[in-house]
Amino acid sequence: MKAAVLHAAHQPLTIEEVAINKPGPREVLLRTAFAGLCHSDLHFIEGLYPIPTPVVLGHESSAVVEAVGDGVSYVKPGDHVITCLSVFCGTCPQCLTGHPNLCENTEVKMLPGVAKRMTWRGGQHMNQAFNLSSFGEQMLVHENSMVKIDDGIPLDRAALVGCGVMTGVGAVFNAAKVEPGATVAVIGCGGIGLSAVNGAALAGAERIIAIDTVPSKLELAREMGATDTINASNADPVEQIRDMTKGGVQYSFEAIGTKATAEQSFQMLRPGGTATIIGMVPFGLKIELHGFDFLRDRKIQGTSMGGNRFRVDMPRLLSLWKQGRLKLDHLISGRLRLDQINEGFAALKSGAPVRQLIDYSA
C-alpha cells in the first residue's frame, strides 16, 4: 500500500510503499476512506512531541472493513467504521469504571514503537502511530479501535467525528459537563474548537464566546452557535471576557495548545469556573498560574479525546447530525490526494483551514 511516512521531525512526509500484515487474532484490516489532517499530527511533524520513526501518522479517519482475524465478532468485511485512537480492552480498571479512553492495557493500547504490523524496504520495521496510522491506504488495527456506522452515512463526515468533533463536543459534555444557561468561552476555532462551540450550544449555554485571530473562523463560529466573538489579534481576550461577562465565564475551553492560551483559559474564569485544556501543549512545556486565583474555587483540567466512550458517543453525534443539530458540513475546508499531504500541513500551519481531508478515492 501507499503511505505517507515521517522519517524525522521537521522533514516533509514521503510517499512510500509499505507492506501491511494480514489480520491476526482480534485484528481487523481496513481500507482507509478519509483521513483528517489534525494539529496533533502536526505536533509530531514539528518535533513538539516525541515519536519513534519512521512512522505513518494519522488518527482521524473513516474506513471500510476488508478482512478480520480470528475471534473478531464486532465487524465483518464490508462494514463501514470510524476509527478512534482511544482503543480499549474493556476489562482493565479504567474501562470497568467508565473511562475506556484511558485504557491501561498495553497489549491492546500499545505504546509507541511496539506494534509490529507494517514493514518497508525489504522487511524493515515501520512504526504505527496511535494504534491506527490512517495516512496509509490500509490500516491493521485492534477490533476495539473502531465503531460501526450505518452505510448511508457519508464517510467524509464520519471521519470528522473520529477525533476533532468527538474531542470538542466530548470536552463540553463529558469533561466539563456544561449546564444549560452557562457562560462559555472557547479559545481557538479550528475543528476541535468549533466543535466545542457547537457542543456548548447543544448543552444549552446561554452565552458562547469564540476567540481566534482569523476573521473567517470567527464568522464560522457564529454559524456553529457562538453568540459573541473576539479577535485576539487586536484585543486582550482575558480583559474582553471579564468586561463582557462582568467578571468572567463559568467554563472555558482551550483548543490551540500553547502556554499563553492555556494560561488565558484559567485567567478568564469567574469564581467557581472550570478551564478545560483540549489542545496539546508542547511536551515538556510548563504553564504558570497564580496560586491566589485558586482560592475562589477556580479549576483547571485536561481531557483525553473528550473523555469519550466512543462506541456510544459517536453514533449519538451522528444522530444529532442527521437531525441538523450537530454541524459537520461546515468543518470541511477541502479534500486532498495522499500525495498532497505536505501541502495540506503547510496550509494547516497558516491557520486558515478548519479541516482538510485526505480522500483515498481521489
C-alpha positions as CSV (number, residue, x, y, z in Angstrom):
1,M,0.0,0.0,0.0
2,K,1.0,3.7,-0.3
3,A,1.5,5.6,2.9
4,A,2.8,9.0,4.0
5,V,5.9,8.4,6.1
6,L,7.6,10.7,8.7
7,H,11.3,9.9,8.8
8,A,12.3,12.7,11.2
9,A,10.9,15.9,12.8
10,H,11.0,19.0,10.6
11,Q,11.2,16.8,7.4
12,P,8.5,16.5,4.7
13,L,6.5,13.3,4.7
14,T,7.4,11.0,1.8
15,I,5.0,8.7,0.0
16,E,6.3,5.1,0.3
17,E,5.3,1.6,-0.5
18,V,4.6,-0.1,2.9
19,A,3.7,-3.7,3.5
20,I,1.0,-4.5,6.0
21,N,0.4,-7.8,7.7
22,K,-2.7,-10.0,7.5
23,P,-5.0,-9.7,10.5
24,G,-4.1,-11.8,13.5
25,P,-6.4,-12.7,16.4
26,R,-8.8,-9.8,17.2
27,E,-7.3,-7.7,14.4
28,V,-9.1,-6.0,11.5
29,L,-7.7,-4.9,8.2
30,L,-9.3,-1.7,7.0
31,R,-9.4,0.2,3.7
32,T,-9.0,3.8,4.6
33,A,-11.7,6.1,3.1
34,F,-10.9,9.5,4.5
35,A,-8.3,10.9,7.0
36,G,-8.3,14.3,8.5
37,L,-5.2,16.5,8.9
38,C,-5.1,17.4,12.6
39,H,-2.9,19.7,14.6
40,S,-2.0,16.7,16.8
41,D,-0.2,15.1,13.8
42,L,1.5,18.4,13.1
43,H,2.9,18.4,16.6
44,F,4.8,15.2,15.8
45,I,6.0,16.5,12.4
46,E,7.3,19.7,14.1
47,G,9.1,17.7,16.9
48,L,6.9,19.1,19.7
49,Y,6.1,15.6,20.8
50,P,8.5,12.6,20.5
51,I,7.6,9.5,18.4
52,P,9.7,6.6,17.1
53,T,10.4,6.9,13.4
54,P,10.0,6.1,10.6
55,V,6.3,6.2,11.3
56,V,2.9,6.5,9.5
57,L,0.9,9.2,11.3
58,G,-2.8,9.9,11.1
59,H,-5.6,9.1,13.5
60,E,-8.9,10.8,12.4
61,S,-10.4,8.5,9.8
62,S,-13.2,6.5,8.4
63,A,-12.8,3.2,6.6
64,V,-14.3,0.0,5.2
65,V,-13.6,-3.4,6.7
66,E,-11.6,-5.6,4.3
67,A,-10.8,-8.7,6.4
68,V,-11.0,-9.8,10.0
69,G,-8.8,-12.1,12.1
70,D,-9.7,-15.0,14.5
71,G,-12.1,-14.1,17.3
72,V,-13.4,-10.9,15.7
73,S,-17.2,-10.7,16.1
74,Y,-17.9,-7.0,16.1
75,V,-17.4,-6.3,12.4
76,K,-17.3,-8.2,9.1
77,P,-16.0,-7.4,5.6
78,G,-17.9,-4.5,4.0
79,D,-18.8,-2.8,7.3
80,H,-18.3,1.0,7.4
81,V,-16.5,2.2,10.5
82,I,-15.0,5.2,12.2
83,T,-11.6,4.6,13.8
84,C,-10.6,6.0,17.2
85,L,-7.2,6.2,18.9
86,S,-9.0,5.5,22.2
87,V,-8.7,1.8,21.7
88,F,-9.9,-0.1,24.8
89,C,-9.7,-3.6,26.3
90,G,-12.9,-3.5,28.3
91,T,-11.5,-5.3,31.3
92,C,-8.9,-3.0,33.0
93,P,-9.9,-0.8,36.0
94,Q,-10.2,2.3,33.8
95,C,-12.5,0.6,31.3
96,L,-14.6,-1.0,34.0
97,T,-15.2,2.3,35.8
98,G,-16.4,4.1,32.7
99,H,-13.2,5.6,31.4
100,P,-12.3,3.4,28.3
101,N,-10.5,6.4,26.7
102,L,-7.9,5.9,29.5
103,C,-7.5,2.1,29.0
104,E,-4.4,0.8,30.8
105,N,-3.9,-2.5,28.9
106,T,-0.8,-2.0,26.8
107,E,-1.4,-5.3,25.0
108,V,-4.4,-3.6,23.3
109,K,-3.4,0.1,23.6
110,M,0.2,-0.5,22.5
111,L,2.8,2.1,23.4
112,P,4.7,3.8,20.5
113,G,7.1,1.5,18.7
114,V,5.6,-1.7,20.0
115,A,3.2,-2.7,17.2
116,K,4.7,-4.9,14.5
117,R,2.0,-4.6,11.8
118,M,3.9,-2.8,9.0
119,T,7.2,-3.2,7.2
120,W,9.0,-1.4,4.3
121,R,12.2,-1.7,2.2
122,G,12.8,-5.4,2.5
123,G,11.2,-6.1,5.8
124,Q,12.4,-3.1,7.9
125,H,10.1,-2.2,10.8
126,M,7.6,0.7,10.1
127,N,6.1,2.3,13.2
128,Q,2.4,2.6,13.7
129,A,1.1,5.8,15.3
130,F,-1.8,5.9,17.8
131,N,-2.5,2.2,17.1
132,L,-4.0,3.4,13.8
133,S,-1.8,5.1,11.1
134,S,-4.5,6.5,8.9
135,F,-2.1,8.2,6.5
136,G,-1.9,4.9,4.7
137,E,-4.3,3.3,2.2
138,Q,-4.9,0.5,4.7
139,M,-4.8,0.1,8.5
140,L,-4.4,-3.0,10.6
141,V,-5.9,-2.4,14.0
142,H,-7.4,-4.0,17.1
143,E,-11.2,-4.5,16.7
144,N,-11.8,-2.2,19.7
145,S,-10.4,0.8,17.9
146,M,-13.5,1.3,15.7
147,V,-17.2,1.8,15.8
148,K,-19.6,0.6,13.2
149,I,-21.8,3.1,11.5
150,D,-24.7,2.9,9.0
151,D,-23.7,2.5,5.4
152,G,-25.8,5.6,4.5
153,I,-23.6,8.0,6.5
154,P,-21.1,9.8,4.2
155,L,-17.6,8.6,5.1
156,D,-16.1,12.1,4.9
157,R,-18.4,13.5,7.6
158,A,-17.9,10.3,9.6
159,A,-14.1,10.8,9.6
160,L,-14.5,14.2,11.3
161,V,-16.2,12.5,14.3
162,G,-13.2,10.2,14.8
163,C,-11.2,12.9,16.5
164,G,-12.0,16.6,16.2
165,V,-15.7,16.6,16.7
166,M,-15.6,13.9,19.4
167,T,-12.9,15.8,21.3
168,G,-14.6,19.2,21.1
169,V,-18.1,18.1,21.9
170,G,-16.9,15.5,24.4
171,A,-15.0,18.1,26.3
172,V,-18.2,20.1,26.8
173,F,-20.4,17.1,27.7
174,N,-18.1,14.6,29.4
175,A,-15.2,16.6,30.8
176,A,-16.7,20.0,31.8
177,K,-20.4,18.9,32.0
178,V,-21.6,22.4,30.9
179,E,-25.1,23.2,32.2
180,P,-28.0,25.0,30.4
181,G,-27.7,28.7,30.9
182,A,-23.9,28.7,31.4
183,T,-21.4,31.2,30.0
184,V,-18.7,29.6,27.9
185,A,-15.5,30.8,26.2
186,V,-13.7,28.8,23.5
187,I,-10.1,29.7,22.6
188,G,-9.2,28.6,19.1
189,C,-11.7,28.0,16.3
190,G,-10.2,25.1,14.4
191,G,-12.1,21.8,14.0
192,I,-11.9,21.0,17.8
193,G,-12.7,24.5,19.0
194,L,-15.7,24.9,16.6
195,S,-17.0,21.5,17.8
196,A,-16.7,22.7,21.4
197,V,-18.7,25.8,20.3
198,N,-21.3,23.6,18.7
199,G,-21.3,21.3,21.8
200,A,-21.9,24.3,24.1
201,A,-24.9,25.3,22.0
202,L,-26.2,21.8,22.2
203,A,-25.8,21.9,26.0
204,G,-27.9,25.0,26.2
205,A,-25.2,27.5,27.1
206,E,-26.7,31.0,27.2
207,R,-23.6,32.8,26.1
208,I,-20.8,31.3,24.0
209,I,-17.8,33.5,23.2
210,A,-15.5,32.3,20.5
211,I,-11.9,33.6,20.3
212,D,-9.5,33.4,17.4
213,T,-7.3,35.6,15.2
214,V,-8.7,34.6,11.8
215,P,-11.9,36.5,10.9
216,S,-13.3,33.8,8.7
217,K,-13.1,31.3,11.6
218,L,-14.9,33.7,13.9
219,E,-17.7,34.0,11.3
220,L,-17.9,30.2,11.1
221,A,-18.1,30.1,14.9
222,R,-21.3,32.1,14.8
223,E,-22.8,29.6,12.4
224,M,-21.8,26.9,14.9
225,G,-23.6,28.6,17.8
226,A,-21.3,31.3,19.1
227,T,-23.2,34.3,20.5
228,D,-20.1,36.6,20.6
229,T,-16.7,36.6,19.0
230,I,-13.3,38.2,20.0
231,N,-10.5,38.7,17.5
232,A,-7.4,38.1,19.7
233,S,-5.1,39.8,17.2
234,N,-6.3,43.2,18.3
235,A,-7.7,42.7,21.8
236,D,-6.7,41.1,25.1
237,P,-9.2,38.2,25.3
238,V,-9.0,38.0,29.1
239,E,-9.8,41.7,29.6
240,Q,-12.5,41.5,26.9
241,I,-14.1,38.4,28.5
242,R,-14.1,39.9,32.0
243,D,-15.7,43.1,30.7
244,M,-18.3,41.4,28.5
245,T,-19.4,39.0,31.3
246,K,-18.8,41.3,34.3
247,G,-16.3,39.0,35.9
248,G,-15.5,36.0,33.7
249,V,-17.0,32.8,32.3
250,Q,-18.2,29.7,34.1
251,Y,-16.4,27.4,31.6
252,S,-13.5,28.0,29.2
253,F,-12.0,25.6,26.6
254,E,-8.5,25.9,25.3
255,A,-8.3,24.3,21.8
256,I,-4.9,25.5,20.5
257,G,-2.2,24.1,22.8
258,T,0.1,27.0,23.7
259,K,1.4,28.2,27.0
260,A,-0.2,31.6,26.6
261,T,-3.7,30.4,25.7
262,A,-3.7,27.7,28.4
263,E,-3.0,30.4,31.0
264,Q,-5.6,32.7,29.5
265,S,-8.2,30.0,29.8
266,F,-7.8,30.0,33.5
267,Q,-7.4,33.7,33.9
268,M,-10.8,34.4,32.2
269,L,-12.8,32.3,34.7
270,R,-15.2,33.8,37.2
271,P,-15.1,32.3,40.8
272,G,-16.2,28.7,40.7
273,G,-15.3,28.4,37.0
274,T,-13.6,25.5,35.2
275,A,-11.0,25.7,32.4
276,T,-10.5,22.6,30.2
277,I,-7.3,22.2,28.2
278,I,-8.1,20.4,25.0
279,G,-5.1,21.5,22.9
280,M,-1.8,19.6,23.0
281,V,0.6,21.9,24.9
282,P,4.1,21.0,23.6
283,F,5.8,18.2,25.5
284,G,7.9,19.5,28.4
285,L,6.4,23.0,28.4
286,K,5.1,24.2,31.8
287,I,2.2,26.7,32.3
288,E,2.2,29.2,35.1
289,L,-0.8,30.2,37.2
290,H,-1.2,32.4,40.2
291,G,-1.9,30.4,43.3
292,F,-4.2,33.1,44.7
293,D,-6.6,32.5,41.8
294,F,-7.5,29.1,43.1
295,L,-8.8,30.4,46.4
296,R,-12.3,31.0,45.0
297,D,-12.9,27.5,43.6
298,R,-11.4,28.1,40.1
299,K,-10.3,24.8,38.5
300,I,-8.2,23.7,35.5
301,Q,-8.3,20.3,34.0
302,G,-7.3,18.3,30.9
303,T,-9.2,15.9,28.8
304,S,-8.2,12.9,26.6
305,M,-10.2,12.8,23.4
306,G,-13.1,14.4,25.2
307,G,-13.5,11.7,27.8
308,N,-15.1,9.6,25.1
309,R,-16.9,6.2,25.3
310,F,-16.7,6.3,21.5
311,R,-18.9,3.3,20.7
312,V,-21.7,5.1,22.5
313,D,-20.8,8.7,21.8
314,M,-20.0,8.7,18.1
315,P,-23.3,7.1,17.0
316,R,-25.1,9.7,19.1
317,L,-23.2,12.5,17.5
318,L,-24.1,11.2,14.0
319,S,-27.7,11.0,15.1
320,L,-27.5,14.7,16.1
321,W,-26.0,15.5,12.7
322,K,-28.9,13.7,10.9
323,Q,-31.3,15.9,13.0
324,G,-29.4,19.0,11.9
325,R,-28.3,19.9,15.4
326,L,-24.7,18.9,15.1
327,K,-22.9,20.7,12.3
328,L,-20.3,18.7,10.3
329,D,-20.6,20.1,6.8
330,H,-19.2,23.5,7.9
331,L,-15.9,21.9,9.1
332,I,-14.6,20.5,5.8
333,S,-12.2,23.0,4.3
334,G,-11.0,20.9,1.4
335,R,-10.1,17.4,0.1
336,L,-6.6,16.3,-0.9
337,R,-4.9,13.4,-2.5
338,L,-2.4,11.5,-0.3
339,D,0.5,12.9,-2.4
340,Q,-0.7,16.5,-1.5
341,I,-0.3,15.9,2.3
342,N,2.6,18.2,2.8
343,E,0.8,21.0,1.1
344,G,-2.1,20.3,3.4
345,F,0.1,20.6,6.5
346,A,1.6,23.8,5.2
347,A,-1.9,25.2,4.9
348,L,-2.7,24.0,8.3
349,K,0.2,25.8,9.8
350,S,-1.1,29.0,8.3
351,G,-4.2,28.8,10.5
352,A,-6.6,29.2,7.6
353,P,-8.2,25.8,7.1
354,V,-10.6,24.2,9.6
355,R,-10.3,20.5,8.5
356,Q,-8.7,19.1,5.4
357,L,-9.4,15.5,4.4
358,I,-7.2,13.0,2.6
359,D,-9.6,11.4,0.1
360,Y,-8.3,7.9,-0.7
361,S,-10.7,7.6,-3.7
362,A,-9.1,10.6,-5.4
